[in-house]
Amino acid sequence: MTFAFAAAGTGGHIFPALAVAEALVAQGVSRDDIVFFGGDRLEARVVPEAGYELIKLPLRGLERRITTSNLAIPGMVRKAASVVATELAQRQATALLAFGGYVTVPTVWGARRAKVTAMLHEQNAVPGLANRLMARFSKEVFVAFDEAAGTLKGATVVGNPLRPAFDHFDRDSLRSDGRKRYGIDGSAFVVGILGGSQGAAVLNATATSLAGSLGEGAALLHLTGRAKVDEVSAVAADNDRWVVVDFEPDMEHFYAACDLVVSRAGALTMSEVAATTSPAIVVPYAAGTAGHQAANAAALATAGGVVVIPEDRIGDLVGVVAGIIEDQSRLDAMRTALLPLARRDAARVLATAMIDAGQR
């Protein structure tokens, strides 16, 4: 019995899929009975590193402008769907779970051709184009946010699958080791900057002002993304309270070390902020498709757990951070507001659904 995943492009698609795969392993499924479909981006590194087979499909995403290069996509999709159908049939797969993005269309079509149960998971509050197209062809649809269920009719709200380390996240027990991990004074007030797996240029750019504004007894923990680590490290070299890290594979340490997070509003990040009850200031990606990030942050902001700063007002960030640092009661209130929004069992729920599909 083989279980298949379709996840490609960014950590927001790939890491939730890996979390469900780990939940399958925890329920007794062998890693050898799990296969991923993707491309040659982030998944090409992190999926094999996690111990899973990755089948690369010759695909690329649709360009959202008029261009002749899009004319080749239908043929690429048909070819990829044929590869998926053949692989699933040969492996006697029982379920495929797709996580949106360009790899979803051919894998769901391939699953249908192979008579394999196809499922979808939508990470964002505003569903992406691929999931909107393929929801009608999927046996079950799961979403992370209540808002998405209004678009994908009949969807089940489960939250975003997170790594097992978030299941029983305990800041107090992790805090000391987390700060040692980054070489940060255990008594410091730590502001963490997080731009997602690829980093965020606007947050990296404002980090200099933020680092310079922090008073004694505060520190900046900055996840830059691998592409920008050298550039940011050079700027931070003279500031011993500015800790620069390119990428953190075990994000529970980052959240445990931080008192306040500054981040984009990616779906996975918002779910992690809620799961770890981490007060946050979020700057939604202004160029993001259909305002996904602003929508992802909306429920947390309405509850009072995060503060939203539009990208065109990024200059307000330093002042907002300073105000929160000085207001312990506000930090406590933000943590409390996030508690009812935490959904930590999505990975287990989705893994169980995939197993159940194979037993029907």
PyMOL commands that set and color helices and strands:
alter all, ss='L'
color gray80, all
select helices_A, chain A and resi 11-26+31-33+43-49+68-90+104-113+129-137+146-149+164-166+171-182+201-213+226-236+251-257+267-275+289-303+311-325+328-341+346-359
alter helices_A, ss='H'
color red, helices_A
select strands_A, chain A and resi 2-6+34-38+53-56+93-98+117-122+140-143+156-157+189-194+218-223+242-245+260-263+280-282+306-308
alter strands_A, ss='S'
color yellow, strands_A
deselect
rebuild
show_as cartoon
